[in-house]
């Protein structure tokens, strides 16, 4: 406690220099926290231990063959190692009609209730359809916020009806029951989905399917493949074993995200790495220059301490403790800066350069690991930077210092 009082009293003798150094440290710490938070958030969001999505397709001579029955899908849904199974039926080249206006649609996705759980979609308004809607072929639809904006402006389209037509002229009138955020769904790069309905209104509830999505942990791929092969017919197994380019294909849909995101992390490190290095160097030089100035400006005081019986260890300890306090104050202020600026900087500067992806949701807040690393690193750098000034302090001769 005495050392703290003495250190604070000496620091207040030159408050402007102390404040500027602490601000310099705070800016450096905030920058390091922002950079590390961005990188940690990307790595955490693509951590395959959190689970993945497999796309199961059965092909014969490279052509998709519908083999997945409702019984097979329901069996997989109840497996303890599987988080969800969604049927994927895509209806291409359709038209959407509303209020005498016609819009061309690239596709409409027909699926079931597990699709929303698998991708963890976020609702803007309304609700998603459920298993009863799928079994009964209820004419409902969930649209993206992009489509909602085009059709209804700033109002919600929930409760309104739209008409979907195909090229043959067949049409269905669907009630909008929900609006979701569009940036959370994408089947392929640049191939967004904006309209989702129960698959049963297009193909019936008892039809076999050629594509299903299965969500689970990364280690269950072989289990899924084995289960599906056992459930397939003898004819299907024959094709698996005897025809090239045929059989059950399980594709990890998160691998693309993982590759893109890791590549982006590397690019980010190359882009922001020099700034982090500058922040570290500025932290070191700030503490070093301040402590050197303090030592040189307090040579007479240090000499008096030595003359009154102060040991070299006492002087070294005092210098290092003052450096610790400055580094601690700068680090805490930097953490405060980071908490108010990290989300804004990540969203407005870094995130817009991130490749489009929909199989993970990245946090834009402060990473706790980055706070620990930045604060701990700043204190360590501050202590290292105080070693040379402390050595210079103990080399001061008491007689010369008092004479000067």
C-alpha positions in Angstrom: 0.0 0.0 0.0 2.9 2.4 0.8 4.5 1.6 -2.6 1.2 2.4 -4.3 0.9 5.8 -2.5 4.5 6.7 -3.3 4.1 5.7 -7.0 0.8 7.6 -7.4 2.3 10.7 -5.8 5.3 10.6 -8.1 3.2 10.0 -11.2 1.0 13.1 -10.3 4.1 15.3 -10.4 4.0 15.1 -14.2 0.4 14.3 -15.0 0.4 15.4 -18.7 3.1 13.0 -19.7 1.5 10.2 -17.7 -1.9 10.8 -19.3 -0.5 10.9 -22.8 1.4 7.7 -22.2 -1.7 6.0 -20.8 -3.7 7.1 -23.8 -1.1 5.8 -26.1 -1.2 2.4 -24.4 -5.0 2.4 -24.4 -5.2 3.0 -28.1 -2.7 0.2 -28.7 -4.5 -2.2 -26.4 -7.9 -1.3 -28.1 -6.5 -2.0 -31.5 -5.0 -5.3 -30.5 -8.3 -6.4 -28.9 -10.3 -5.4 -32.0 -8.0 -7.4 -34.3 -7.8 -10.4 -32.0 -11.6 -10.4 -31.5 -12.2 -10.4 -35.2 -9.9 -13.3 -35.8 -11.1 -15.3 -32.8 -14.8 -14.7 -33.8 -14.1 -16.1 -37.3 -12.3 -19.1 -35.9 -15.0 -19.8 -33.3 -17.7 -19.5 -35.9 -16.2 -22.1 -38.2 -15.2 -24.5 -35.5 -16.3 -27.9 -36.8 -16.6 -29.2 -33.3 -19.8 -27.2 -33.1 -21.4 -29.4 -35.7 -21.7 -29.5 -39.5 -24.3 -30.1 -42.2 -24.0 -33.0 -44.7 -25.8 -33.0 -48.0 -26.7 -36.6 -48.9 -27.3 -37.3 -52.6 -27.7 -40.7 -54.3 -26.6 -40.9 -57.9 -26.6 -43.5 -60.6 -24.2 -42.7 -63.5 -23.8 -39.2 -62.1 -27.6 -38.6 -62.2 -29.6 -38.0 -59.0 -31.9 -40.9 -58.1 -34.8 -40.4 -55.5 -34.2 -43.0 -52.9 -34.7 -41.3 -49.5 -38.2 -42.3 -48.2 -40.2 -40.6 -45.4 -39.5 -43.6 -43.2 -35.7 -43.3 -43.7 -35.9 -39.6 -42.9 -38.0 -40.0 -39.8 -35.6 -42.7 -38.5 -32.7 -40.4 -38.9 -34.5 -37.5 -37.2 -34.8 -39.6 -34.1 -31.2 -40.6 -33.9 -29.5 -39.1 -30.8 -26.4 -38.1 -32.7 -28.2 -36.2 -35.4 -29.5 -32.7 -34.8 -31.8 -32.5 -37.7 -32.7 -33.8 -41.2 -34.2 -31.6 -43.8 -35.7 -32.6 -47.2 -34.4 -30.3 -50.1 -36.7 -29.9 -53.1 -35.8 -27.0 -55.3 -38.4 -25.6 -57.8 -36.7 -23.6 -60.5 -37.9 -21.0 -63.0 -41.1 -19.8 -61.3 -42.9 -16.5 -61.1 -44.3 -14.6 -58.1 -47.5 -12.5 -58.5 -48.7 -9.9 -56.1 -51.0 -6.9 -56.7 -51.0 -7.4 -60.5 -47.2 -7.4 -60.5 -45.2 -10.4 -61.7 -41.6 -11.1 -60.5 -39.3 -13.8 -61.9 -38.0 -16.1 -59.2 -34.7 -18.0 -59.6 -36.0 -20.7 -57.3 -38.3 -21.7 -54.5 -37.0 -24.0 -51.8 -39.3 -26.8 -50.7 -38.2 -28.2 -47.3 -39.5 -29.2 -43.9 -39.4 -27.8 -40.4 -35.9 -29.0 -39.6 -34.4 -26.7 -42.2 -34.9 -23.7 -40.0 -33.3 -25.4 -37.0 -30.3 -26.7 -39.0 -29.4 -23.3 -40.3 -30.5 -21.4 -37.2 -32.5 -18.9 -39.2 -33.5 -15.6 -37.7 -37.1 -14.4 -37.9 -37.8 -10.7 -38.6 -41.6 -11.3 -38.2 -44.1 -14.1 -37.9 -43.2 -17.7 -37.5 -41.9 -20.8 -39.5 -44.1 -23.6 -40.7 -44.1 -26.8 -38.7 -44.4 -30.6 -39.2 -48.2 -30.4 -39.4 -47.9 -28.0 -42.3 -45.5 -30.3 -44.1 -47.6 -33.4 -43.6 -50.8 -31.6 -44.6 -49.3 -29.7 -47.5 -50.5 -26.4 -46.1 -50.2 -23.5 -48.6 -47.9 -21.3 -46.6 -44.6 -19.6 -47.3 -41.8 -17.9 -45.5 -40.1 -15.0 -47.4 -36.8 -13.2 -46.9 -36.6 -9.6 -45.7 -35.4 -8.7 -49.2 -38.6 -10.0 -50.9 -40.7 -8.4 -48.2 -39.0 -5.0 -48.8 -39.7 -5.3 -52.6 -43.4 -6.3 -52.1 -44.5 -4.4 -49.0 -41.9 -1.7 -48.4 -41.4 -1.1 -44.7 -44.6 -3.0 -43.8 -44.6 -6.7 -42.9 -46.1 -9.1 -45.4 -47.2 -11.6 -42.8 -50.9 -12.4 -43.4 -50.8 -11.4 -47.1 -51.0 -13.9 -50.0 -48.9 -14.4 -53.1 -49.3 -16.5 -56.1 -46.5 -18.8 -57.4 -46.6 -20.0 -61.1 -44.4 -22.3 -63.0 -43.7 -22.2 -66.7 -46.5 -24.7 -67.5 -49.0 -22.2 -66.0 -49.7 -24.2 -62.8 -50.1 -22.0 -59.8 -50.5 -22.0 -56.0 -51.7 -19.3 -53.7 -49.6 -19.1 -50.6 -50.1 -17.3 -47.3 -47.0 -15.5 -45.9 -46.6 -16.6 -42.3 -43.0 -15.4 -41.7 -40.2 -13.1 -42.8 -36.6 -14.2 -42.2 -33.3 -12.4 -42.7 -31.9 -13.3 -46.1 -28.2 -13.3 -45.2 -28.7 -16.5 -43.3 -29.6 -18.8 -46.3 -27.6 -19.7 -49.3 -27.4 -23.1 -51.1 -24.4 -22.3 -53.2 -22.1 -19.3 -53.5 -24.1 -16.4 -54.9 -27.2 -18.5 -55.2 -29.5 -17.1 -52.5 -32.9 -18.4 -51.4 -35.7 -16.0 -50.7 -38.8 -18.1 -50.7 -39.3 -21.2 -48.6 -42.4 -23.5 -48.4 -43.3 -27.0 -47.3 -41.9 -29.4 -49.9 -45.2 -31.3 -49.8 -47.2 -28.6 -51.6 -45.0 -29.2 -54.7 -44.2 -32.9 -54.6 -46.5 -34.5 -52.1 -45.7 -35.8 -48.6 -44.9 -39.5 -49.6 -42.6 -38.9 -52.5 -39.0 -40.2 -52.4 -36.3 -37.6 -52.3 -32.9 -37.3 -53.9 -31.4 -34.7 -51.6 -31.5 -34.4 -47.8 -29.5 -32.3 -45.4 -28.3 -33.9 -42.2 -26.9 -31.8 -39.3 -24.7 -33.3 -36.6 -21.3 -33.4 -35.1 -18.3 -33.7 -37.4 -17.5 -37.3 -36.3 -20.8 -38.9 -37.4 -20.2 -38.9 -41.1 -19.4 -42.6 -41.3 -22.3 -43.4 -39.0 -24.7 -41.5 -41.3 -23.3 -43.2 -44.4 -23.6 -46.7 -42.8 -27.1 -46.1 -41.6 -28.3 -44.8 -45.0 -26.6 -47.7 -46.9 -28.3 -50.2 -44.6 -31.7 -48.6 -45.2 -31.3 -48.4 -49.0 -32.6 -51.2 -51.2 -30.6 -54.2 -52.4 -30.6 -52.6 -55.9 -29.1 -49.4 -54.5 -26.4 -51.3 -52.7 -25.6 -53.1 -55.9 -25.1 -49.8 -57.6 -22.9 -48.6 -54.8 -20.6 -51.5 -55.2 -20.6 -52.0 -59.0 -21.1 -48.8 -61.0 -18.5 -46.0 -61.2 -19.6 -42.5 -60.3 -22.7 -43.9 -58.5 -23.7 -44.4 -54.9 -24.2 -42.3 -51.8 -22.4 -39.0 -51.6 -22.1 -37.2 -48.3 -20.8 -33.7 -48.9 -19.8 -31.5 -46.0 -21.5 -28.2 -46.7 -19.4 -26.4 -44.1 -16.1 -27.2 -45.7 -16.5 -24.4 -48.2 -17.1 -22.0 -45.4 -14.1 -23.4 -43.5 -11.8 -23.0 -46.5 -13.0 -19.5 -47.3 -12.9 -18.3 -43.8 -9.5 -19.7 -43.0 -8.2 -18.1 -46.2 -9.8 -14.8 -45.1 -8.2 -15.0 -41.7 -4.8 -15.4 -43.3 -5.5 -12.4 -45.5 -6.7 -10.4 -42.5 -3.5 -11.2 -40.6 -1.5 -10.0 -43.6 -3.6 -6.8 -43.7 -3.9 -5.9 -40.1 -0.8 -7.7 -38.7 1.4 -4.6 -39.3 -1.0 -2.5 -37.4 -0.9 -4.9 -34.5 2.9 -4.9 -34.6 2.9 -1.1 -34.6 0.6 -1.1 -31.6 2.9 -3.5 -29.7 6.0 -1.4 -30.6 4.2 1.8 -29.6 3.3 0.2 -26.2 6.9 -0.8 -25.6 8.4 2.5 -26.6 5.8 4.5 -24.7 6.6 2.9 -21.4 10.3 2.8 -22.1 10.6 6.5 -22.9 8.4 7.5 -20.0 10.3 5.5 -17.4 13.6 6.7 -18.8 12.5 10.3 -18.6 11.3 9.7 -15.0 14.6 8.1 -14.0 16.6 10.9 -15.5 14.4 13.6 -14.0 14.5 12.0 -10.6 18.2 11.3 -10.3 18.6 13.5 -7.3 15.6 11.9 -5.6 17.1 8.4 -6.3 20.4 9.5 -4.9 18.8 10.7 -1.7 17.0 7.4 -1.4 20.4 5.6 -1.7 22.0 8.0 0.8 19.2 7.3 3.3 19.7 3.6 3.1 17.5 2.6 0.2 18.9 -0.5 -1.5 19.2 -1.1 -5.2 16.4 -3.7 -5.0 14.1 -1.0 -3.5 14.8 1.3 -6.4 14.4 -1.4 -9.0 11.1 -2.5 -7.4 9.8 1.0 -7.3 10.6 1.7 -11.0 9.0 -1.7 -12.1 5.9 -1.1 -9.9 5.3 2.3 -11.4 5.6 0.8 -14.9 3.2 -1.9 -13.9 0.6 0.7 -12.8 1.0 2.7 -16.0 0.6 -0.4 -18.1 -2.4 -1.6 -16.0 -4.2 1.8 -16.3 -3.5 2.0 -20.0 -4.7 -1.6 -20.5 -8.0 -1.1 -18.6 -8.7 2.1 -20.5 -8.0 0.3 -23.8 -10.4 -2.5 -22.8 -13.0 0.2 -22.2 -12.3 1.8 -25.6 -12.6 -1.7 -27.3 -16.0 -2.5 -25.7 -17.4 0.7 -27.3 -15.8 0.4 -30.7 -15.2 -3.3 -31.5 -18.6 -4.1 -32.9 -18.8 -0.9 -35.0 -15.3 -1.4 -36.5 -15.8 -5.1 -37.2 -19.2 -4.6 -38.9 -18.3 -1.5 -40.9 -14.7 -2.2 -41.8 -13.7 -5.9 -41.5 -17.0 -7.8 -41.9 -17.8 -6.3 -45.3 -14.7 -8.1 -46.7 -15.7 -11.5 -45.3 -16.8 -14.0 -47.9 -20.6 -14.6 -48.0 -21.4 -17.7 -46.0 -24.5 -19.1 -44.3 -23.5 -22.1 -42.3 -22.2 -20.1 -39.4 -23.2 -16.9 -37.6 -20.2 -14.8 -36.6 -20.2 -12.7 -33.5 -19.0 -9.1 -33.8 -18.5 -8.4 -30.1 -15.3 -8.4 -28.0 -13.7 -11.8 -27.5 -12.8 -12.6 -23.9 -9.7 -14.3 -25.0 -8.5 -11.1 -26.8 -9.0 -9.1 -23.6 -6.9 -11.4 -21.5 -4.2 -11.6 -24.2 -4.1 -7.8 -24.8 -4.1 -6.9 -21.1 -1.6 -9.5 -20.1 0.6 -8.7 -23.0 0.6 -5.0 -22.2 1.6 -5.6 -18.6 4.4 -7.9 -19.6 5.6 -5.5 -22.3 5.5 -2.7 -19.7 7.5 -4.7 -17.2 10.1 -5.6 -19.8 10.3 -2.0 -20.9 11.0 -0.9 -17.3 14.1 -3.1 -16.9 16.5 -0.8 -18.7 15.3 2.3 -16.8 15.6 0.4 -13.6 19.2 -0.6 -14.4 20.0 3.0 -15.2 18.5 4.1 -11.9 20.6 1.8 -9.7 23.8 3.0 -11.6 23.2 6.5 -10.3 25.9 7.5 -7.8 24.3 8.9 -4.5 27.1 11.4 -4.1 27.0 12.7 -7.7 23.2 12.8 -7.7 23.1 14.9 -4.5 25.9 17.1 -5.7 24.0 17.8 -9.0 
